[in-house]
Amino acid sequence: MQNPKVSILIPFKNTAHFLPACLDSIVNQEYKYWEVLAVNDHSTDNSLNLLKDYAQVDSRIKVFTNTGEGIIPALRTAYYNATGTCITRMDSDDIMKPNRVGHMVNTLVEYGKGHLSVGQVKYFSDRGISNGYERYEQWLNQLTSNGINYHEIYKECVIPSPCWMAFRGDFDECGAFEPDRYPEDYDLTFRFFEKGLKVIPCNEILHLWRDYDSRTSRTHEHYAQNYFLDIKLHYFLKLDWEKERPLVIWGAGFKGKTIAKKLTELKIDFTWLCDNPKKIGKKIYDNELVHFRTLETLNSPQSIVTVANEDAQLEIRNFFTSMDQKSMHDYFFFC
């Protein structure tokens, strides 16, 4: 396959301040066989006019209007009009490295169908990057460098939403943008995982990820913590839960309580572990919290860990190791 066409899907809404840098980074790609499908999600600033100006100069850039509202309908509109063999997404406030598209196309062609090309990312911001984002970036890039992104899929989104590429056939097999489930990037990552797309390792920073206060992932309710937990539990129960094994929850903070409540509503039995003496023996949602060593009395349990403290996580991992339990089979970190 020589020089496959790449469809770059870009939903945009009120990002006029950032669009020139974004579009220039695409126009200046070393790889030239691409098209941009940019979908206006009801912008009230100058974004649409900017896109139209670029489209007049470069015929590879095409502009559409979102017939619905929000990122998922916008992505569907873009994908419906896409004609490329390879599919990728781009955020309208980010910047591509000059070799991003070419690198991803070349690795996909080299590895073939059934693979997902990803790249390392770097956050940038006019005000500087928080420690939390720095740690997320380092964690994500370490996974990407080894192609082991799925190993910690239940912790956070392990495929950066604006920095992946797949063959169109594989993307369709994963359901494209059909589900109405937010956050859409995390849901898509789980579907890549479900369908067995293998992640191609990458040691290069290919994408510059902009952070600012009004960024959608910071402000929209669809990206609140409870939506992430809904997706984690949905796919855990679908893909990894073995019904004949005892199910266990670790931790009684916000995430632990949220998971416990949902399991209770689904009428799924579980054992709820805790190491806080003040909580052990108490009942929440009619489920009593018990000491974590209760795990040793259960026959081949599966554990959902909702404990966020890193030191505590290390202790829990060591405890699992002492019981010869394996990550992503016997236990799953949800944070």
C-alpha positions as CSV (number, residue, x, y, z in Angstrom):
1,M,0.0,0.0,0.0
2,Q,1.7,3.2,-1.2
3,N,0.8,6.6,0.3
4,P,-2.6,5.8,1.7
5,K,-4.9,8.8,2.2
6,V,-5.4,9.9,5.7
7,S,-8.7,11.5,6.9
8,I,-8.1,13.9,9.8
9,L,-11.4,14.5,11.7
10,I,-11.6,17.9,13.6
11,P,-14.7,19.0,15.6
12,F,-14.3,22.6,16.5
13,K,-16.2,25.1,18.7
14,N,-15.0,28.6,19.6
15,T,-11.3,27.9,19.2
16,A,-10.5,30.8,16.8
17,H,-7.6,31.8,19.0
18,F,-5.9,28.4,18.5
19,L,-7.0,27.3,15.0
20,P,-4.3,29.0,12.9
21,A,-1.6,27.1,14.8
22,C,-3.5,23.9,14.6
23,L,-4.2,24.2,10.9
24,D,-0.7,25.4,10.0
25,S,0.7,22.3,11.7
26,I,-1.4,20.1,9.5
27,V,-0.7,22.0,6.2
28,N,3.0,21.8,7.0
29,Q,3.0,18.0,7.5
30,E,5.8,16.2,5.7
31,Y,3.2,13.6,4.5
32,K,1.0,15.3,2.0
33,Y,-1.7,12.7,1.3
34,W,-4.4,13.8,3.7
35,E,-7.8,15.5,4.0
36,V,-9.2,17.5,6.8
37,L,-12.9,17.1,7.7
38,A,-13.6,20.0,10.0
39,V,-17.1,20.2,11.6
40,N,-18.4,23.4,13.2
41,D,-20.2,22.6,16.4
42,H,-22.2,25.8,16.6
43,S,-19.3,28.3,17.1
44,T,-20.1,31.8,18.1
45,D,-16.7,33.3,17.4
46,N,-14.6,33.6,14.2
47,S,-13.8,29.9,14.0
48,L,-16.0,29.1,11.0
49,N,-14.7,32.0,8.9
50,L,-11.1,30.9,9.7
51,L,-11.7,27.4,8.5
52,K,-13.4,28.6,5.4
53,D,-10.4,30.8,4.6
54,Y,-8.0,27.9,5.0
55,A,-10.3,25.7,2.8
56,Q,-10.2,28.3,0.0
57,V,-6.5,28.1,-0.1
58,D,-6.1,24.3,0.4
59,S,-8.7,22.1,-1.2
60,R,-7.8,19.2,1.1
61,I,-9.6,21.1,3.9
62,K,-13.3,20.6,3.9
63,V,-15.8,22.3,6.3
64,F,-19.1,21.0,7.5
65,T,-21.8,21.9,10.0
66,N,-22.8,19.7,12.9
67,T,-26.4,18.8,12.5
68,G,-26.5,17.7,16.1
69,E,-24.8,19.2,19.1
70,G,-21.6,18.1,20.8
71,I,-18.4,16.2,19.9
72,I,-19.9,12.8,19.1
73,P,-22.4,14.1,16.4
74,A,-19.6,16.3,15.1
75,L,-17.3,13.3,14.8
76,R,-20.0,11.3,13.1
77,T,-20.5,14.1,10.5
78,A,-16.8,14.2,9.9
79,Y,-16.4,10.4,9.5
80,Y,-19.5,10.2,7.2
81,N,-17.7,12.5,4.8
82,A,-14.2,11.0,5.1
83,T,-12.7,9.2,2.1
84,G,-9.3,8.1,3.5
85,T,-8.0,4.6,4.0
86,C,-6.6,5.7,7.4
87,I,-8.5,7.6,10.1
88,T,-7.2,9.9,12.8
89,R,-8.6,12.6,15.0
90,M,-7.3,16.1,15.8
91,D,-8.3,18.6,18.4
92,S,-8.7,22.1,17.1
93,D,-6.6,23.7,19.8
94,D,-3.6,21.4,19.5
95,I,-0.5,21.2,17.3
96,M,0.9,18.3,15.3
97,K,4.6,17.7,15.0
98,P,5.6,17.9,11.3
99,N,6.2,14.1,11.1
100,R,3.1,13.0,13.0
101,V,0.9,11.9,10.1
102,G,3.8,10.3,8.1
103,H,5.1,8.4,11.1
104,M,1.7,7.0,11.9
105,V,0.9,6.0,8.3
106,N,4.3,4.3,7.9
107,T,3.9,2.3,11.1
108,L,0.4,1.2,10.2
109,V,1.5,0.1,6.7
110,E,4.5,-1.7,8.3
111,Y,2.5,-3.6,11.0
112,G,-0.7,-4.1,8.9
113,K,-4.3,-4.5,9.8
114,G,-5.3,-5.1,13.4
115,H,-2.9,-2.5,14.7
116,L,-3.3,1.0,16.2
117,S,-0.7,3.6,15.7
118,V,-0.2,6.1,18.6
119,G,2.4,8.7,19.5
120,Q,3.8,10.3,22.6
121,V,2.3,13.6,23.7
122,K,3.6,16.8,25.4
123,Y,1.3,19.2,27.3
124,F,1.8,22.9,26.8
125,S,0.1,26.0,28.3
126,D,0.7,29.7,28.5
127,R,0.5,29.4,32.3
128,G,2.5,26.3,32.8
129,I,1.5,22.7,33.3
130,S,0.3,21.3,36.7
131,N,2.1,18.5,38.4
132,G,-1.0,16.3,37.8
133,Y,-0.8,16.8,34.0
134,E,3.0,16.2,34.1
135,R,2.5,12.9,35.8
136,Y,-0.2,11.9,33.4
137,E,1.9,12.8,30.5
138,Q,4.9,10.8,31.8
139,W,2.7,7.8,32.7
140,L,1.0,7.8,29.3
141,N,4.3,8.2,27.3
142,Q,5.9,5.4,29.3
143,L,3.0,3.1,28.3
144,T,3.2,4.2,24.7
145,S,6.9,3.7,24.4
146,N,6.4,0.0,25.2
147,G,3.0,-0.4,23.4
148,I,1.5,-1.7,26.7
149,N,-1.3,1.0,26.9
150,Y,-4.0,-1.5,27.7
151,H,-2.2,-2.8,30.7
152,E,-3.6,0.1,32.8
153,I,-6.7,0.9,30.8
154,Y,-9.0,1.0,33.9
155,K,-6.9,3.7,35.6
156,E,-7.2,6.5,33.0
157,C,-7.7,6.9,29.2
158,V,-4.5,5.2,27.8
159,I,-4.9,6.3,24.2
160,P,-4.6,10.1,23.7
161,S,-7.7,11.1,21.9
162,P,-6.0,13.4,19.3
163,C,-3.0,11.1,18.7
164,W,-4.0,7.7,17.2
165,M,-4.5,6.4,13.7
166,A,-6.2,3.2,12.5
167,F,-7.1,1.6,9.2
168,R,-10.7,2.4,8.2
169,G,-11.7,-1.2,8.3
170,D,-10.4,-1.7,11.8
171,F,-12.1,1.5,12.9
172,D,-15.4,0.3,11.6
173,E,-15.0,-3.0,13.4
174,C,-14.6,-1.1,16.6
175,G,-17.9,0.7,16.1
176,A,-16.4,4.1,14.9
177,F,-18.4,6.9,16.6
178,E,-21.7,5.0,16.9
179,P,-22.1,4.8,20.7
180,D,-23.6,7.8,22.5
181,R,-21.3,7.3,25.5
182,Y,-19.1,10.0,27.0
183,P,-16.2,10.6,27.5
184,E,-16.1,9.4,23.8
185,D,-12.3,9.0,23.7
186,Y,-12.2,6.7,26.7
187,D,-15.1,4.7,25.3
188,L,-13.3,4.3,22.0
189,T,-10.1,3.2,23.7
190,F,-12.0,0.4,25.4
191,R,-13.5,-0.6,22.0
192,F,-10.0,-0.7,20.5
193,F,-9.1,-3.0,23.5
194,E,-12.2,-5.1,23.1
195,K,-11.6,-5.7,19.4
196,G,-7.9,-6.6,20.0
197,L,-6.2,-3.8,18.1
198,K,-2.5,-4.1,19.0
199,V,-0.8,-0.8,20.0
200,I,2.4,-0.1,18.0
201,P,5.1,1.2,20.4
202,C,6.3,4.8,19.8
203,N,9.2,6.7,21.4
204,E,8.6,10.0,19.6
205,I,6.6,13.0,20.7
206,L,4.2,13.5,17.8
207,H,1.5,15.7,19.4
208,L,1.5,18.9,21.4
209,W,-1.6,18.9,23.7
210,R,-2.8,22.3,24.8
211,D,-4.2,22.9,28.2
212,Y,-6.3,26.0,29.2
213,D,-9.1,26.8,31.6
214,S,-12.0,26.6,29.1
215,R,-10.9,23.4,27.5
216,T,-13.9,21.1,27.0
217,S,-12.4,18.2,29.1
218,R,-12.1,20.7,32.0
219,T,-15.6,22.3,31.7
220,H,-18.2,20.0,30.2
221,E,-20.2,17.7,32.5
222,H,-19.5,14.7,30.1
223,Y,-16.0,14.6,31.4
224,A,-16.8,14.5,35.1
225,Q,-15.4,11.7,37.2
226,N,-18.7,9.8,37.4
227,Y,-18.8,9.4,33.6
228,F,-15.3,7.8,33.6
229,L,-16.4,5.5,36.4
230,D,-19.5,4.5,34.4
231,I,-17.3,3.5,31.4
232,K,-14.8,1.6,33.5
233,L,-17.5,-0.5,35.2
234,H,-19.4,-1.0,32.0
235,Y,-16.4,-2.5,30.2
236,F,-15.1,-4.4,33.2
237,L,-18.4,-6.2,33.6
238,K,-18.5,-6.8,29.8
239,L,-14.9,-7.8,29.2
240,D,-13.1,-9.0,32.3
241,W,-15.6,-9.9,35.0
242,E,-15.8,-13.7,35.6
243,K,-19.2,-14.2,37.2
244,E,-18.3,-17.4,38.9
245,R,-15.6,-15.7,40.9
246,P,-16.1,-13.5,44.1
247,L,-16.1,-9.8,43.2
248,V,-14.3,-7.4,45.6
249,I,-14.1,-3.6,46.0
250,W,-11.1,-2.0,47.7
251,G,-11.6,1.4,49.2
252,A,-14.6,3.4,50.5
253,G,-13.9,6.9,49.2
254,F,-15.9,8.6,46.4
255,K,-14.9,6.1,43.7
256,G,-15.4,3.1,45.9
257,K,-18.8,4.3,47.0
258,T,-19.8,5.1,43.5
259,I,-18.8,1.6,42.2
260,A,-20.5,-0.1,45.2
261,K,-23.7,1.8,44.6
262,K,-23.8,0.9,41.0
263,L,-23.1,-2.8,41.7
264,T,-25.9,-2.7,44.3
265,E,-28.3,-1.3,41.8
266,L,-27.3,-4.0,39.4
267,K,-27.9,-6.6,42.1
268,I,-24.3,-7.9,41.8
269,D,-22.9,-9.3,45.0
270,F,-19.5,-8.1,46.2
271,T,-17.2,-8.0,49.2
272,W,-16.1,-4.5,50.3
273,L,-12.6,-4.2,51.7
274,C,-11.1,-1.4,53.8
275,D,-8.1,-0.8,56.0
276,N,-9.6,2.1,57.9
277,P,-10.5,1.0,61.4
278,K,-13.2,3.7,61.7
279,K,-15.0,2.2,58.6
280,I,-14.5,-1.5,59.1
281,G,-17.8,-3.0,60.4
282,K,-19.9,-0.2,59.1
283,K,-22.6,-0.6,56.4
284,I,-23.0,1.5,53.3
285,Y,-25.8,0.7,50.8
286,D,-26.5,-2.3,53.1
287,N,-23.0,-3.7,52.5
288,E,-20.6,-4.1,55.4
289,L,-17.0,-3.0,55.0
290,V,-14.5,-5.7,56.2
291,H,-10.8,-5.9,56.8
292,F,-8.7,-6.3,53.6
293,R,-7.2,-9.6,54.8
294,T,-10.7,-11.1,54.2
295,L,-9.4,-11.4,50.6
296,E,-7.3,-14.4,51.7
297,T,-10.4,-16.3,52.6
298,L,-12.1,-15.9,49.2
299,N,-11.8,-18.5,46.5
300,S,-10.1,-16.9,43.4
301,P,-11.5,-13.4,43.9
302,Q,-11.4,-10.5,41.3
303,S,-10.7,-7.1,42.8
304,I,-11.6,-3.6,41.7
305,V,-9.2,-1.2,43.5
306,T,-10.5,2.4,44.0
307,V,-7.7,3.5,46.4
308,A,-6.0,6.6,44.9
309,N,-3.1,7.0,47.3
310,E,0.1,5.9,45.6
311,D,1.8,4.5,48.7
312,A,-1.4,2.6,49.5
313,Q,-1.5,1.3,45.9
314,L,2.0,0.0,46.2
315,E,1.1,-1.9,49.4
316,I,-2.0,-3.3,47.8
317,R,0.1,-4.5,44.8
318,N,2.5,-6.1,47.1
319,F,-0.3,-7.9,48.9
320,F,-1.7,-9.2,45.6
321,T,1.8,-10.4,44.7
322,S,2.1,-12.2,48.0
323,M,-1.1,-14.1,47.0
324,D,0.3,-14.8,43.5
325,Q,-2.5,-12.7,41.9
326,K,-2.0,-11.1,38.5
327,S,-2.9,-7.6,37.2
328,M,-5.7,-7.4,34.6
329,H,-6.8,-10.9,35.6
330,D,-7.2,-11.0,39.3
331,Y,-7.1,-7.3,40.1
332,F,-7.9,-4.0,38.3
333,F,-6.9,-0.5,39.4
334,F,-9.7,1.9,38.7
335,C,-7.6,4.9,39.8
